[in-house]
């Protein structure tokens, strides 16, 4: 059931001022009555999920910034996880019920993809169960080309759900979603979707730390991928190389990592930075992955990570999840090369960009925990940060 949150007034007012909006402007942008917004800011009334979501979207901020307790965002995600599992239980035999027209379903899936790229996990878990059920009903009813399109939409929706399951440690649920992505991709009969499934499916190998097996699986997917003849096929193949470089780095195979990075860089130079079939790819994404690979290889490669990040930052128009991931990787390199203050600042930058993604990242906890044990940086700020991300040490 929808929740009503009390004590959010100061958070709403603070974020509104940061956004340089009047109460009237925010009320108009969010579709909320001015009187209601005023009462919320004065803590004379609570705010329901729908109202908070509208306010956050109007201010273009992470929903968790409006919640009175940082832990509450996590609690909402974990509480909603069973509903997500329930929506998958009847994926091929959904109960009869209504579903929106294809055009509206397409828009809803696109919006959900934006939440995934923006690391809006609370929104995903609250909205995806219903959307998945609708899509399952639509697939049963559809025929021919329309059925293939609905199946393609299901691939995207399953991927969005998987982003939450994987990042919040629900590895069995994540594996289940990847299996359903494969099932839906087969129904869509689109070769490019197979590359998407292969890209996401690497999570199974990450979870098991079976990096060499994952690398073989990705290289097989690269060989099976369509040749890079246009923007979409180029981006699809480039993304697989980019992913393979990271897996090779985790496996400690520097030669394979560098070869795949070279291929990714070559293909990335042929397209503009953007989101293709749900995956961010282009010159900037490749550069971010170059840092990730260098950090994974460690030792003599760490300076390469710092060099790649020197006087460069991911552009603001890149997806928040990818930008925050860059700073998380950079923080690891900075810590391991004896720059703890810089590492802490990188963690704080990642948090500003995508709080939910940063808080759930195990490397954030590892770096923050190590910094805390070293008693470096501003002790009070570091302690608060470590408590926020549940870091030990």
C-alpha positions as CSV (number, residue, x, y, z in Angstrom):
1,X,0.0,0.0,0.0
2,X,1.2,3.6,-0.6
3,X,3.0,5.1,2.3
4,X,2.7,8.6,3.9
5,X,5.9,10.2,5.1
6,X,6.0,12.7,7.9
7,X,8.8,15.1,8.7
8,X,9.9,15.5,5.1
9,X,9.2,19.3,5.0
10,X,12.7,20.5,5.6
11,X,14.1,18.2,3.0
12,X,11.6,19.3,0.4
13,X,12.2,23.0,1.2
14,X,16.0,22.6,1.1
15,X,16.0,20.8,-2.2
16,X,13.6,23.3,-3.7
17,X,15.9,26.2,-2.7
18,X,18.8,24.4,-4.2
19,X,16.8,24.0,-7.4
20,X,16.1,27.8,-7.2
21,X,12.4,27.2,-7.5
22,X,9.6,29.1,-5.7
23,X,6.9,27.1,-4.0
24,X,4.5,28.1,-6.8
25,X,7.0,26.9,-9.5
26,X,7.6,23.6,-7.8
27,X,3.9,23.0,-7.2
28,X,3.1,23.7,-10.9
29,X,6.0,21.5,-12.2
30,X,5.0,18.6,-9.9
31,X,1.2,18.9,-10.4
32,X,0.7,19.5,-6.7
33,X,-1.6,22.1,-5.1
34,X,0.3,25.1,-3.8
35,X,-1.5,24.8,-0.4
36,X,-0.5,21.1,-0.2
37,X,3.2,21.9,-0.8
38,X,3.1,24.7,1.8
39,X,1.7,22.4,4.4
40,X,4.3,19.7,3.5
41,X,7.1,22.1,3.9
42,X,5.7,23.3,7.3
43,X,5.3,19.6,8.3
44,X,1.6,20.2,8.8
45,X,0.9,17.2,6.7
46,X,2.7,14.2,5.4
47,X,3.5,13.4,1.8
48,X,2.5,10.2,0.0
49,X,4.7,8.2,-2.3
50,X,3.1,9.7,-5.4
51,X,3.5,13.3,-4.2
52,X,7.2,12.7,-3.2
53,X,7.9,11.0,-6.6
54,X,6.3,14.0,-8.4
55,X,8.3,16.5,-6.4
56,X,11.6,14.6,-6.9
57,X,11.0,14.4,-10.6
58,X,10.1,18.0,-10.9
59,X,13.4,19.0,-9.2
60,X,15.3,16.3,-11.1
61,X,16.8,14.8,-8.0
62,X,17.1,11.4,-6.4
63,X,13.9,10.5,-4.5
64,X,16.0,9.4,-1.5
65,X,17.0,13.1,-0.9
66,X,13.5,13.8,0.2
67,X,13.2,11.0,2.7
68,X,13.9,11.8,6.4
69,X,16.0,8.7,6.9
70,X,18.6,7.6,4.4
71,X,18.0,4.0,5.4
72,X,14.3,4.3,4.6
73,X,15.1,4.2,0.8
74,X,16.8,0.9,1.3
75,X,13.9,-0.4,3.4
76,X,11.4,0.5,0.7
77,X,13.4,-1.4,-1.9
78,X,13.7,-4.5,0.2
79,X,10.1,-4.4,1.2
80,X,9.0,-4.2,-2.4
81,X,11.2,-7.1,-3.6
82,X,8.6,-9.9,-2.9
83,X,6.1,-8.1,-5.1
84,X,8.7,-8.1,-7.9
85,X,9.2,-11.9,-7.4
86,X,5.4,-12.4,-7.4
87,X,5.1,-10.6,-10.8
88,X,7.6,-13.1,-12.3
89,X,5.9,-16.2,-10.9
90,X,3.2,-16.1,-13.6
91,X,5.2,-14.6,-16.4
92,X,3.9,-17.1,-19.0
93,X,0.4,-17.6,-17.5
94,X,-0.6,-14.2,-16.0
95,X,-4.0,-13.7,-14.4
96,X,-6.6,-12.1,-16.7
97,X,-6.8,-8.4,-16.3
98,X,-6.4,-5.0,-18.1
99,X,-3.3,-3.7,-19.8
100,X,-2.5,-0.4,-21.5
101,X,-2.3,0.0,-25.3
102,X,1.1,-0.8,-26.8
103,X,2.0,2.9,-27.2
104,X,1.5,3.5,-23.5
105,X,3.4,0.4,-22.5
106,X,6.3,1.5,-24.7
107,X,6.4,4.9,-23.0
108,X,6.2,3.2,-19.5
109,X,9.2,0.9,-20.4
110,X,11.2,3.9,-21.7
111,X,10.5,5.7,-18.4
112,X,11.6,2.6,-16.4
113,X,14.8,2.5,-18.4
114,X,15.5,6.1,-17.5
115,X,15.1,5.2,-13.8
116,X,17.6,2.3,-14.2
117,X,20.1,4.5,-15.9
118,X,19.5,7.2,-13.2
119,X,19.8,4.7,-10.3
120,X,16.3,5.4,-9.2
121,X,15.8,2.0,-7.5
122,X,13.0,3.0,-5.2
123,X,10.9,4.0,-8.2
124,X,11.7,0.8,-10.0
125,X,10.6,-1.5,-7.2
126,X,7.4,0.4,-6.7
127,X,6.4,0.6,-10.4
128,X,7.9,-2.5,-12.1
129,X,5.8,-5.3,-10.6
130,X,2.6,-3.8,-12.1
131,X,4.3,-3.0,-15.4
132,X,5.7,-6.6,-15.7
133,X,2.2,-8.0,-15.1
134,X,0.8,-5.8,-17.8
135,X,3.4,-6.7,-20.3
136,X,2.9,-10.4,-19.6
137,X,-0.8,-10.0,-20.3
138,X,-0.1,-8.0,-23.5
139,X,2.3,-10.7,-24.7
140,X,-0.4,-13.4,-24.3
141,X,-2.9,-11.3,-26.3
142,X,-0.5,-10.1,-29.0
143,X,0.1,-11.7,-32.4
144,X,2.8,-11.4,-35.1
145,X,4.9,-8.3,-35.2
146,X,3.1,-6.8,-32.2
147,X,4.0,-9.9,-30.1
148,X,7.6,-9.5,-31.0
149,X,7.6,-5.8,-29.9
150,X,6.0,-6.7,-26.6
151,X,8.6,-9.4,-26.1
152,X,11.3,-6.8,-26.7
153,X,9.7,-4.5,-24.2
154,X,9.7,-7.3,-21.7
155,X,13.5,-7.7,-22.2
156,X,14.0,-4.1,-21.3
157,X,11.6,-4.3,-18.3
158,X,13.3,-7.5,-17.0
159,X,16.7,-5.8,-17.3
160,X,15.4,-2.8,-15.3
161,X,14.2,-5.1,-12.5
162,X,17.5,-7.0,-12.6
163,X,19.4,-3.8,-12.0
164,X,17.8,-3.6,-8.5
165,X,17.9,-7.3,-7.7
166,X,21.7,-7.5,-8.5
167,X,22.7,-4.4,-6.7
168,X,20.7,-5.2,-3.6
169,X,22.2,-8.7,-3.3
170,X,19.2,-10.7,-4.5
171,X,21.4,-12.9,-6.7
172,X,18.9,-15.7,-7.2
173,X,16.3,-13.2,-8.3
174,X,18.8,-11.6,-10.6
175,X,19.6,-15.0,-12.2
176,X,15.9,-15.6,-12.6
177,X,15.5,-12.3,-14.4
178,X,18.4,-12.9,-16.7
179,X,16.8,-16.3,-17.6
180,X,13.5,-14.5,-18.4
181,X,15.4,-12.0,-20.5
182,X,16.7,-14.9,-22.7
183,X,13.2,-16.3,-22.9
184,X,11.7,-12.9,-24.0
185,X,14.6,-12.2,-26.4
186,X,13.9,-15.5,-28.2
187,X,10.2,-14.5,-28.6
188,X,11.3,-11.1,-29.9
189,X,13.5,-12.7,-32.6
190,X,15.9,-9.7,-32.6
191,X,19.6,-10.5,-32.9
192,X,20.6,-7.2,-31.2
193,X,18.6,-8.2,-28.1
194,X,20.8,-11.3,-27.8
195,X,23.8,-9.0,-27.4
196,X,21.9,-7.1,-24.6
197,X,21.2,-10.4,-22.8
198,X,24.8,-11.5,-23.1
199,X,25.9,-8.1,-21.8
200,X,23.6,-8.3,-18.7
201,X,24.1,-12.0,-18.3
202,X,27.7,-11.4,-17.3
203,X,26.4,-10.6,-13.8
204,X,26.0,-14.3,-13.2
205,X,29.8,-14.7,-13.6
206,X,30.5,-11.6,-11.6
207,X,28.4,-13.0,-8.7
208,X,30.3,-16.3,-8.9
209,X,33.6,-14.6,-9.5
210,X,33.9,-17.0,-12.5
211,X,35.6,-14.3,-14.6
212,X,37.4,-16.5,-17.1
213,X,34.1,-18.4,-17.9
214,X,32.4,-15.0,-18.2
215,X,35.1,-13.8,-20.6
216,X,34.6,-16.9,-22.8
217,X,30.8,-16.3,-22.8
218,X,31.3,-12.7,-23.9
219,X,33.8,-13.6,-26.6
220,X,31.3,-16.1,-28.0
221,X,28.6,-13.4,-27.9
222,X,30.9,-11.0,-29.8
223,X,31.5,-13.7,-32.5
224,X,27.7,-14.2,-32.8
225,X,26.9,-10.5,-32.8
226,X,25.9,-8.8,-36.1
227,X,28.8,-7.1,-37.9
228,X,29.2,-3.4,-37.0
229,X,27.5,-1.9,-40.1
230,X,25.5,0.9,-38.6
231,X,25.2,2.8,-35.4
232,X,23.2,0.2,-33.4
233,X,25.2,-2.8,-34.5
234,X,28.5,-0.9,-33.8
235,X,27.3,0.1,-30.3
236,X,26.1,-3.4,-29.6
237,X,29.4,-5.0,-30.5
238,X,31.4,-2.2,-28.8
239,X,29.5,-2.6,-25.6
240,X,30.3,-6.3,-25.5
241,X,34.0,-5.5,-26.0
242,X,33.8,-2.9,-23.2
243,X,32.2,-5.5,-20.9
244,X,34.7,-8.2,-21.9
245,X,37.6,-5.8,-21.0
246,X,36.3,-5.4,-17.5
247,X,35.8,-9.2,-17.0
248,X,39.3,-9.8,-18.4
249,X,40.6,-7.2,-15.9
250,X,38.8,-9.0,-13.0
251,X,40.4,-12.3,-14.3
252,X,43.8,-10.6,-14.2
253,X,44.3,-11.1,-17.9
254,X,45.9,-7.8,-18.9
255,X,46.5,-8.8,-22.6
256,X,42.8,-9.8,-23.1
257,X,41.7,-6.7,-21.3
258,X,43.8,-4.4,-23.5
259,X,42.7,-6.1,-26.7
260,X,39.1,-5.7,-25.8
261,X,39.6,-2.1,-24.7
262,X,41.3,-1.4,-28.0
263,X,38.3,-2.8,-29.9
264,X,35.9,-0.9,-27.7
265,X,37.8,2.3,-28.2
266,X,37.8,1.8,-32.0
267,X,34.1,1.1,-32.2
268,X,33.3,3.9,-29.7
269,X,35.0,6.4,-31.9
270,X,32.5,5.6,-34.7
271,X,29.4,6.6,-32.6
272,X,28.3,9.4,-30.5
273,X,28.1,8.9,-26.7
274,X,24.5,7.7,-26.0
275,X,22.3,5.0,-24.8
276,X,21.8,2.2,-27.3
277,X,19.4,-0.7,-26.6
278,X,19.5,0.3,-23.0
279,X,23.3,0.4,-22.7
280,X,25.4,3.6,-22.5
281,X,28.2,3.4,-25.0
282,X,30.6,5.8,-26.8
283,X,34.0,7.4,-26.2
284,X,33.2,8.5,-22.7
285,X,31.8,5.1,-21.6
286,X,35.0,3.4,-22.9
287,X,37.2,5.9,-21.0
288,X,35.3,5.1,-17.8
289,X,35.7,1.4,-18.4
290,X,39.4,2.0,-19.0
291,X,39.6,3.2,-15.4
292,X,37.7,0.2,-14.2
293,X,40.0,-2.2,-16.0
294,X,43.1,-0.5,-14.6
295,X,41.8,-0.6,-11.1
296,X,40.9,-4.3,-11.5
297,X,44.4,-5.2,-12.7
298,X,46.0,-3.2,-9.8
299,X,49.7,-2.7,-9.1
300,X,51.5,-1.1,-12.0
301,X,48.2,-0.3,-13.8
302,X,46.8,1.9,-11.0
303,X,48.7,5.0,-12.3
304,X,47.0,4.3,-15.7
305,X,43.6,4.7,-14.0
306,X,44.7,8.0,-12.5
307,X,46.1,9.2,-15.8
308,X,42.9,8.3,-17.6
309,X,40.9,10.4,-15.1
310,X,43.4,13.3,-15.0
311,X,41.7,16.6,-15.7
312,X,38.7,14.7,-17.1
313,X,35.2,14.0,-15.7
314,X,32.2,12.2,-17.2
315,X,29.9,14.7,-18.9
316,X,26.8,15.7,-17.0
317,X,24.5,14.3,-19.7
318,X,25.8,10.7,-19.1
319,X,23.6,8.4,-17.1
320,X,23.9,9.0,-13.3
321,X,24.7,5.4,-12.6
322,X,27.6,5.3,-15.0
323,X,29.0,8.6,-13.7
324,X,28.9,7.6,-10.1
325,X,30.5,4.3,-11.0
326,X,33.5,6.2,-12.4
327,X,34.1,8.1,-9.2
328,X,33.7,4.9,-7.2
329,X,36.4,3.2,-9.3
330,X,38.6,6.3,-9.1
331,X,38.3,6.3,-5.3
332,X,39.7,2.8,-5.2
333,X,42.7,3.8,-7.3
334,X,43.3,6.9,-5.2
335,X,43.1,4.9,-2.0
336,X,45.6,2.3,-3.2
337,X,48.0,4.9,-4.4
338,X,48.1,6.7,-1.1
339,X,45.7,9.5,-1.7
340,X,43.0,9.0,1.0
341,X,41.6,12.5,1.0
342,X,41.1,12.4,-2.8
343,X,39.5,9.0,-2.4
344,X,37.0,10.3,0.1
345,X,36.1,13.3,-2.1
346,X,35.5,10.9,-5.0
347,X,33.1,8.9,-2.8
348,X,31.2,12.0,-1.9
349,X,31.0,13.0,-5.5
350,X,29.6,9.6,-6.4
351,X,27.0,10.0,-3.6
352,X,25.9,13.4,-4.9
353,X,25.4,12.0,-8.4
354,X,23.6,8.8,-7.5
355,X,22.9,8.2,-3.8
356,X,21.1,4.9,-4.1
357,X,23.7,3.4,-6.4
358,X,26.6,4.6,-4.2
359,X,25.1,3.4,-1.0
360,X,24.6,-0.1,-2.2
361,X,28.0,-0.5,-3.9
362,X,30.2,-2.9,-2.0
363,X,33.4,-1.1,-3.1
364,X,32.1,2.1,-1.5
365,X,31.8,0.3,1.8
366,X,35.2,-1.3,1.4
367,X,36.9,2.1,0.6
368,X,35.0,4.0,3.3
369,X,35.7,1.2,5.8
370,X,39.4,1.3,5.0
371,X,39.5,5.1,5.2
372,X,37.8,5.0,8.6
373,X,40.4,2.4,9.9
374,X,43.2,4.7,8.7
375,X,41.5,7.5,10.5
376,X,42.2,9.8,7.6
377,X,40.2,12.7,6.1
378,X,37.8,14.7,8.2
379,X,36.9,12.2,11.0
380,X,33.4,13.4,11.6
381,X,32.4,13.6,8.0
382,X,34.0,10.2,7.3
383,X,32.2,8.6,10.2
384,X,28.9,9.9,9.0
385,X,29.6,8.7,5.5
386,X,30.7,5.2,6.7
387,X,27.5,4.9,8.8
388,X,25.4,6.0,5.8
389,X,26.8,3.3,3.6
390,X,27.0,0.7,6.4
391,X,30.7,0.4,6.0
392,X,32.6,-1.7,8.6
393,X,35.8,-0.7,10.2
